[in-house]
Amino acid sequence: MVVDLLLIALAITLDPLPVMAFVLVVASDRGARKGLAFMLGWLTCFVAVIALVLLLTGGRPPEPRSPPSTFNLVARLLIGVSLVAYGIHRGQRSGRGRTRGRSLTRVRRSPAPAPAHGPAAALPPQPERSSSLTSRVDRGSAGAAAGLAVLLQPWGLVAAGATTVVEADTSHAATWLVLLSFCLLASGTLLAAELYVVLRPAVARARLLRLRTWMQDHAERAIVVGSIVIGLWLTGRSIYGLA
């Protein structure tokens, strides 16, 4: 259970989509307070899922080869296969997107047409999507930041963590330490960004926004690789447990 939970937590904390959204939150007006609300919403999801699982199991793992144990392994197997399928699908879609992007680049490099005259020339440039998103985050409240954290949870990985927590035996103190480590590690990247904003507010905004720009260029690859690796791990572990 320990290795599985820590690997899942590592995949969650390295998921680029929540991190990129969190960077916009902490880099906005009143970013430290909104970031704290985001963190509370984020951690509440983990605590609620763990508490629900422990409530259902009574804090004791099911007996090996029992129907509940077999059902849990099958559920974990389905989650693993789903993560692999999602990673492959997203990778293929990303590859098609890069192909279209190269085609558009070649078109844009062709000789530009003559400048337009008349009403067409007076049209204002379209605002960039990122600027619009940034302005919406700036206007958002702390409650909205907490809700955004819930929406951006990687629920597939959280579900994988839930099926692993089924094996937790709360009669041992070490189990509580493992569960706490799972929550902290799964939130490690966000905690580091929040502390950076609190301790170095003057420079944190610009550096975090540059980090977000870098992450945008690598997000798809990270999601694809992370989904496939964790999916294969869960699939292999589940098949081994069922065999």
C-alpha positions in Angstrom: 0.0 0.0 0.0 2.8 2.4 0.9 4.6 2.4 -2.5 1.3 2.6 -4.4 0.0 5.6 -2.4 3.3 7.5 -2.7 3.5 6.9 -6.4 -0.1 8.1 -6.9 0.6 11.1 -4.7 3.7 11.9 -6.8 1.7 11.7 -10.0 -1.0 14.0 -8.5 1.5 16.7 -7.4 3.3 16.7 -10.8 0.0 17.0 -12.7 0.6 20.2 -14.6 -3.0 21.3 -15.1 -3.8 22.1 -11.4 -0.3 23.6 -10.9 -0.8 26.0 -13.9 -4.3 27.0 -12.5 -2.8 27.5 -9.0 -0.1 29.7 -10.4 -2.7 32.0 -11.9 -4.5 32.1 -8.6 -1.5 33.0 -6.4 -0.2 35.5 -9.0 -3.5 37.4 -9.0 -4.7 40.2 -6.8 -4.9 38.9 -3.1 -3.1 35.8 -4.4 -1.9 34.6 -1.0 -5.4 34.5 0.4 -6.9 32.9 -2.8 -4.1 30.4 -2.8 -4.8 29.4 0.8 -8.5 28.9 -0.2 -7.4 26.8 -3.2 -5.2 24.7 -0.9 -8.0 24.2 1.6 -10.4 23.0 -1.2 -7.7 20.8 -2.6 -6.9 19.1 0.7 -10.5 18.8 1.7 -11.1 16.5 -1.3 -8.3 14.2 -0.1 -9.5 14.1 3.5 -13.1 13.5 2.4 -12.2 10.6 0.1 -9.9 9.0 2.7 -12.5 9.4 5.5 -15.2 7.9 3.3 -13.1 4.9 2.5 -12.1 4.3 6.1 -15.7 4.7 7.1 -16.8 2.0 4.7 -13.9 -0.4 5.6 -14.0 0.3 9.4 -10.3 1.0 9.2 -9.4 -2.6 8.5 -8.4 -4.1 5.2 -10.6 -6.8 3.7 -9.4 -10.4 4.0 -7.4 -11.6 1.0 -9.4 -13.5 -1.6 -12.6 -12.3 -0.1 -15.4 -10.7 -2.3 -14.6 -7.2 -1.1 -10.9 -7.7 -1.7 -11.5 -9.1 -5.2 -13.9 -6.2 -6.0 -11.3 -3.7 -4.9 -8.7 -5.3 -7.1 -11.0 -5.3 -10.1 -11.9 -1.7 -9.5 -8.2 -0.8 -9.4 -7.6 -2.8 -12.6 -10.3 -0.9 -14.4 -8.9 2.4 -13.2 -5.4 1.4 -14.4 -6.6 0.3 -17.8 -8.6 3.6 -18.1 -5.6 5.7 -17.3 -3.5 3.9 -19.9 -6.3 4.3 -22.5 -6.6 8.0 -21.6 -2.9 8.5 -21.9 -2.7 6.9 -25.3 -5.8 8.8 -26.5 -4.4 12.1 -25.3 -1.0 11.4 -26.8 -2.6 10.6 -30.2 -4.7 13.8 -30.0 -1.7 15.8 -29.1 0.3 14.4 -32.0 -2.5 15.4 -34.4 -2.5 18.8 -32.9 1.2 19.2 -33.4 0.8 18.1 -37.1 -1.9 20.8 -37.6 0.3 23.3 -35.9 3.2 22.7 -38.2 0.8 23.0 -41.2 -0.4 26.3 -40.0 3.1 27.5 -39.4 4.0 26.7 -43.0 1.0 28.6 -44.2 1.8 31.7 -42.1 5.3 31.7 -43.5 4.0 32.2 -47.0 4.0 35.8 -48.4 1.6 37.9 -46.5 -1.3 39.5 -48.3 -1.5 43.3 -48.9 -2.7 45.3 -45.9 -6.4 45.6 -45.7 -8.2 48.9 -46.2 -11.6 50.1 -45.1 -13.7 48.6 -42.3 -11.6 45.4 -42.1 -8.5 47.4 -41.2 -10.2 49.0 -38.3 -11.0 45.7 -36.5 -9.2 45.5 -33.2 -6.9 42.6 -32.4 -8.5 39.7 -30.6 -7.5 39.4 -26.9 -5.4 36.4 -26.0 -7.2 33.6 -24.1 -4.6 33.6 -21.3 -5.1 37.3 -20.7 -8.8 36.8 -20.4 -8.4 33.9 -18.0 -6.0 36.0 -15.9 -8.5 38.8 -15.6 -11.2 36.4 -14.5 -9.0 34.9 -11.8 -8.1 38.5 -10.7 -11.8 39.2 -10.2 -12.6 35.9 -8.6 -13.2 35.4 -4.9 -11.5 33.0 -2.4 -14.5 30.8 -2.6 -14.2 30.5 -6.3 -10.6 29.5 -5.9 -11.6 26.7 -3.5 -14.2 25.5 -6.0 -11.6 25.6 -8.8 -9.4 23.3 -6.7 -12.3 20.7 -6.5 -12.9 20.9 -10.2 -9.3 20.5 -11.1 -8.7 17.4 -9.0 -7.2 14.6 -11.1 -10.1 12.4 -10.1 -8.9 9.3 -11.9 -5.7 9.3 -9.7 -7.7 10.2 -6.6 -10.0 7.2 -7.3 -6.8 5.0 -7.7 -5.7 6.4 -4.3 -9.1 5.5 -2.8 -8.9 1.9 -3.9 -5.4 1.7 -2.3 -6.6 3.2 1.0 -9.0 0.3 1.2 -6.0 -1.7 2.3 -5.2 0.7 5.2 -5.2 -0.8 8.7 -5.8 2.1 11.1 -4.9 0.1 14.2 -1.2 0.8 13.3 0.1 4.3 13.9 2.3 4.0 10.8 -0.8 3.9 8.6 -1.9 7.3 9.7 1.6 8.6 8.9 1.4 7.1 5.4 -2.0 8.7 4.9 -0.7 12.1 6.1 2.3 11.7 3.8 0.0 11.0 0.9 -2.0 14.2 1.4 1.2 16.3 1.9 3.0 14.8 -1.1 0.0 15.1 -3.4 -0.1 18.8 -2.4 3.6 19.4 -2.3 3.9 21.5 -5.5 1.0 23.7 -4.5 2.3 24.2 -1.0 5.7 25.2 -2.3 4.1 27.8 -4.6 2.0 29.2 -1.8 4.9 29.5 0.5 6.9 31.2 -2.2 4.2 33.8 -2.6 4.0 34.4 1.1 7.7 34.7 1.7 8.8 36.4 -1.5 5.7 38.3 -2.9 7.8 40.8 -4.8 9.4 38.3 -7.2 7.1 35.3 -6.9 4.4 36.5 -9.4 6.7 37.0 -12.3 8.7 33.8 -11.7 5.6 31.7 -11.3 4.1 33.1 -14.5 7.3 32.2 -16.3 7.1 28.7 -14.8 3.5 28.4 -16.0 4.5 29.4 -19.6 7.2 26.7 -19.5 4.8 24.2 -18.2 2.3 24.9 -21.0 4.9 23.7 -23.5 5.4 20.4 -21.6 2.0 19.8 -20.1 0.7 17.3 -22.7 3.8 15.1 -22.5 3.7 15.1 -18.7 0.0 14.1 -18.6 0.5 11.4 -21.2 3.5 9.8 -19.6 2.1 10.1 -16.1 -1.2 8.5 -17.0 0.4 5.6 -18.9 3.1 4.9 -16.2 0.6 5.0 -13.3 -2.0 3.1 -15.3 0.5 0.3 -16.1 1.6 0.1 -12.5 -1.9 -0.2 -11.2 -2.8 -2.7 -13.9 0.2 -4.9 -13.2 -0.3 -4.8 -9.4 -4.0 -5.6 -9.8 -3.4 -8.6 -12.1 -0.8 -9.9 -9.7 -3.2 -9.6 -6.8 -6.0 -11.4 -8.8 -3.7 -14.2 -10.0 
